[in-house]
């Protein structure tokens, strides 16, 4: 068995207030999340972001921006998500406030040989 490696971006969302689309890792794939970013400049109250593993409910990364303070946070690492794993960004902000969020990395695709 070999694996093909492709760069991938799964979540790109501007002004998120609520949940992003849920990403589910398909059979035969492993997703390696290498970069997470969160940017917010809330006007009304603090904005909080959570990158969650939905199968366990674990928060794998979080960030918060204080009211009236432009804030950027980034994660550079390796979160390995096997087939069937599900993840998303969740942002809690007031009214029209929100955050720009991103999740990207590598898609390791199982290929057959021969």
Secondary structure, DSSP 4 states (H G I P E B T S, - for coil): -EEEEEEEEEEEEEEE-EE-PPEEPPTTEEEEEEEEEEEE--SSS-EEEEEEETTT--EEEEEEE-TT--EEEEEEEEEEE-TT-EEEEEEE--TT--EEEEEEEEEEEEE---
